[in-house]
Amino acid sequence: MSLRVFAGAPGALEAGARVRLDAEESHYLRRVRRARDGAAIEIFDGVGGLWSATLEGGDPKASVAAIIDAVPLPPPPPRLTLLLGLPEPSAALQAITQATELGAAAIVLVRCARSQNTHPGPARVERVLRAAQRQCGRPLPPHVEGVEGPLGLAEALAIAADDPGYFAWEALRGQDAPPPRVSAGARLLVGPEGGLTRPEADQAAAAGLQPLALGPWTLRTETAALVGLTRLLFAP
């Protein structure tokens, strides 16, 4: 895996420039990843760019990198919005991680009838977003809504309402329905542990969302989110 760090202040970089990395990023490189001077790294500029660079000097408190060139980026995937029926916090963080690595444009934390009473706070969400970006090389994270307090289902269903929508529905378990083809954007609603209730499924259907089959087995929330997004992204 490439060594990826974040520039201090967001802003476009340029070849030949030198960047001073802050204490958090320097510690990550020097202590966590054991990087030495001369190591090839990549730097997120915070405005949608990723740059190749060489670690030139410094220590775990402050290091300097020399920018080489912009890293070519793949075309963006279809704009996917994950409406995540809030599971327990560790499962929510796992779902956020996987959705980030898959390229989801937005993640909305939704309070459903069977949701847990607690949710991950902004600092924990920020940490998993950054870790996911380091892993996959995605230059900008998804927009995460509901971190300060999960949204109600009606409010969440109004987000990206012009995009076609789907909801994971356990009543379709075992059915072999072909996944829908997504060209520009789509919404996916996944329930918490225990799934959506029948009234919630009816509410999603009334908002224009279609039920989506996710295979023969009952899936955990974070697994259902991963499978559902994958089906939408890679439908033939």
MIZAZA-216103 format. One line per 2 residues: number of its first residue (from 1); for each residue x, y negated, z negated of C-alpha. Coordinates in pm, 1 decimal. Each point is the difference from the previous one (the first is absolute). Layout:
% MIZAZA-216103
NUM = X Y Z ~ ...
//
This chain:
% MIZAZA-216103
1 = 0.0 0.0 0.0 ~ 124.8 -349.5 83.7
3 = 96.2 -231.1 -284.3 ~ -260.5 -275.4 9.2
5 = -20.9 -307.2 -221.0 ~ -196.5 -323.7 -12.6
7 = 142.8 -344.5 69.3 ~ -42.6 -243.5 -285.5
9 = -230.7 -266.3 144.8 ~ -220.4 87.8 298.2
11 = 128.5 -151.8 322.9 ~ 127.7 95.7 343.7
13 = 361.4 117.4 7.5 ~ 248.4 -16.0 286.3
15 = 296.6 198.2 122.4 ~ 324.6 -107.8 -163.8
17 = -164.0 -145.1 -308.9 ~ 94.8 107.2 -349.3
19 = -264.7 78.8 -258.6 ~ 44.7 -4.1 -374.4
21 = -207.0 276.1 -155.8 ~ -157.6 -57.2 -339.2
23 = 63.1 205.9 -312.1 ~ -286.8 244.5 58.5
25 = 105.8 84.3 355.5 ~ 369.4 5.8 -88.3
27 = -67.0 236.8 -289.8 ~ -203.2 225.0 229.3
29 = 283.8 18.8 251.6 ~ 292.1 27.7 -238.9
31 = -142.1 202.3 -288.9 ~ -294.6 193.9 141.4
33 = 127.7 75.1 350.3 ~ 374.7 -18.8 -83.9
35 = 68.1 -214.0 308.8 ~ 352.4 -134.8 46.4
37 = 144.6 -287.3 199.7 ~ -22.8 77.5 370.3
39 = -324.1 196.1 -33.5 ~ -253.6 -41.9 278.4
41 = -328.5 -134.1 -136.8 ~ -323.8 -151.6 126.8
43 = -161.2 -316.3 -137.0 ~ -367.7 -98.4 -1.1
45 = -30.9 -373.2 61.4 ~ -350.3 -22.5 -148.7
47 = -156.8 -147.8 314.1 ~ -29.7 315.4 210.1
49 = 361.1 60.7 101.8 ~ 249.7 273.8 -84.0
51 = 371.4 -61.2 52.2 ~ 305.1 222.6 10.1
53 = 281.3 -120.7 -222.3 ~ 325.7 97.3 -168.9
55 = 51.5 -19.1 -374.5 ~ 305.2 -224.0 -36.0
57 = 65.2 -52.4 -367.4 ~ -133.5 -78.0 -343.8
59 = -118.5 204.7 -294.4 ~ -324.2 134.6 -154.2
61 = -103.0 -355.5 -94.0 ~ 57.2 -169.6 335.5
63 = 115.4 138.9 332.7 ~ 56.4 -150.1 344.7
65 = -98.8 153.8 332.2 ~ 89.2 -105.1 354.0
67 = -288.1 7.7 248.6 ~ 72.1 187.7 323.1
69 = -318.5 1.1 206.2 ~ -377.4 42.9 -8.0
71 = -119.7 360.3 -22.8 ~ -248.0 87.7 278.4
73 = -340.0 76.0 -147.2 ~ -268.5 231.7 140.3
75 = -331.9 -145.1 116.2 ~ -248.8 -37.5 -284.4
77 = -251.4 281.5 -50.1 ~ -375.9 -58.8 15.2
79 = -120.1 -231.3 -276.1 ~ -123.9 234.5 -273.6
81 = -166.1 -108.1 -323.1 ~ -9.6 253.0 -285.3
83 = -288.8 -49.6 -242.3 ~ 131.3 201.0 -292.8
85 = -256.2 114.8 -255.7 ~ 210.7 -53.4 -308.2
87 = 146.5 323.2 -144.1 ~ 223.7 11.7 -306.9
89 = 296.5 -240.6 29.8 ~ 273.7 245.7 104.0
91 = -221.8 139.1 276.7 ~ -84.1 -354.2 113.6
93 = 370.1 -85.0 20.8 ~ 68.0 317.9 197.5
95 = -277.9 -87.5 243.8 ~ 136.5 -354.3 37.9
97 = 348.1 140.7 67.6 ~ -120.2 239.8 267.6
99 = -228.2 -255.9 165.0 ~ 288.4 -246.0 15.5
101 = 230.3 253.9 163.7 ~ -272.4 88.2 253.0
103 = -40.3 -364.6 97.4 ~ -336.1 -96.4 -153.0
105 = -58.5 -372.3 44.1 ~ -204.3 -42.4 -317.9
107 = -86.4 196.9 -313.5 ~ -301.6 -89.6 -211.6
109 = -44.9 138.2 -351.6 ~ -369.3 80.3 -43.7
111 = -194.8 66.4 -318.5 ~ -224.5 300.4 66.6
113 = -240.9 185.4 -227.9 ~ 260.4 266.3 -79.7
115 = 302.4 -231.0 -17.1 ~ 232.7 -12.3 -297.6
117 = -22.5 -298.1 -235.1 ~ 364.2 -96.4 49.7
119 = 189.2 -112.0 308.8 ~ 366.3 -70.4 80.7
121 = 104.7 -358.9 -61.2 ~ 164.4 -238.5 247.8
123 = 356.5 72.7 -116.0 ~ -36.1 377.4 46.1
125 = -163.2 -44.7 339.0 ~ 278.3 -234.5 109.5
127 = 263.8 255.8 -104.0 ~ -156.7 284.7 197.5
129 = -48.6 -221.4 304.3 ~ 367.1 -94.8 0.5
131 = 107.0 361.3 -51.9 ~ -219.5 109.9 290.5
133 = 146.4 -270.9 223.5 ~ 352.3 109.4 -89.1
135 = -93.1 356.0 92.3 ~ -172.9 -60.2 332.7
137 = 159.2 -321.4 126.1 ~ -327.2 -187.0 33.3
139 = 88.0 -372.8 -6.8 ~ -322.1 -127.9 -161.2
141 = -223.6 176.8 -255.0 ~ -374.8 42.1 35.5
143 = -228.7 -255.2 -158.5 ~ -129.1 153.3 -324.0
145 = -328.7 -132.6 -133.6 ~ -155.6 73.6 -336.7
147 = 323.7 14.8 -199.5 ~ -122.7 -257.8 -249.1
149 = -331.5 185.5 -20.0 ~ -151.4 261.3 232.1
151 = -275.7 -111.4 235.0 ~ -351.9 137.0 -8.3
153 = -100.3 228.4 283.2 ~ -231.9 -251.1 168.0
155 = 273.9 -265.4 1.5 ~ 258.3 246.3 133.4
157 = -228.3 117.2 280.7 ~ -23.2 -359.4 123.3
159 = 376.8 -13.1 65.0 ~ 107.2 36.9 365.0
161 = -367.1 58.4 78.7 ~ 59.0 -38.8 374.4
163 = 221.0 310.3 4.1 ~ -159.9 344.1 25.2
165 = -14.8 174.8 -335.3 ~ 16.3 355.9 -132.0
167 = -36.3 156.9 -341.3 ~ 139.9 327.8 -126.7
169 = -300.4 214.6 -82.1 ~ 28.4 334.2 -170.0
171 = -331.4 119.2 146.7 ~ 195.0 43.7 326.5
173 = 257.8 226.2 -165.0 ~ 85.1 286.8 231.0
175 = -147.3 -158.1 310.4 ~ 226.9 -33.2 300.6
177 = -103.8 -341.0 127.2 ~ 247.4 -174.3 234.7
179 = 149.6 -315.9 -149.3 ~ -107.5 -332.2 150.5
181 = 233.2 -186.2 234.7 ~ 115.0 -333.7 -145.2
183 = 134.3 -263.8 236.6 ~ 8.9 -334.4 -182.0
185 = -107.8 49.3 -360.3 ~ -210.2 204.2 -240.5
187 = -102.8 27.0 -365.5 ~ 20.6 312.8 -212.6
189 = -181.3 41.0 -332.2 ~ 128.1 272.0 -232.1
191 = -168.0 73.4 -332.9 ~ 167.4 52.1 -339.1
193 = 34.1 334.0 -177.7 ~ -337.2 167.5 31.0
195 = -66.7 -177.6 328.5 ~ -266.7 -247.0 99.3
197 = -345.7 41.6 -143.1 ~ -290.9 56.1 238.1
199 = -125.7 -359.7 -50.9 ~ 350.7 -129.8 78.7
201 = 17.3 212.4 314.4 ~ -339.5 -134.7 102.0
203 = 119.7 -353.8 -69.6 ~ 308.3 55.0 218.8
205 = -214.5 143.7 278.3 ~ -238.0 -296.4 -22.8
207 = 303.1 -228.8 44.0 ~ 82.8 176.6 326.1
209 = 264.1 247.6 -118.9 ~ -7.2 351.8 139.6
211 = 82.6 315.0 -201.6 ~ 341.0 150.2 74.0
213 = 98.8 364.9 -51.9 ~ 341.3 62.2 -159.5
215 = 36.5 376.6 29.7 ~ -116.4 311.5 -183.0
217 = 111.1 -80.2 -356.5 ~ -81.2 -246.3 -276.0
219 = 280.5 -258.2 -2.6 ~ 135.8 -228.9 -266.8
221 = -65.9 -368.7 62.1 ~ 357.6 -79.0 102.3
223 = 7.0 303.4 230.9 ~ -335.3 -92.0 153.2
225 = 126.7 -351.4 70.6 ~ 312.5 139.0 166.4
227 = -191.9 252.0 210.1 ~ -269.6 -247.6 97.8
229 = 243.2 -269.6 110.1 ~ 203.1 258.1 190.8
231 = -308.9 124.4 183.0 ~ -87.9 -354.8 104.0
233 = 354.7 -88.7 102.9 ~ 80.9 309.4 201.0
235 = -332.6 101.0 150.8 ~ 60.2 132.0 355.0
//
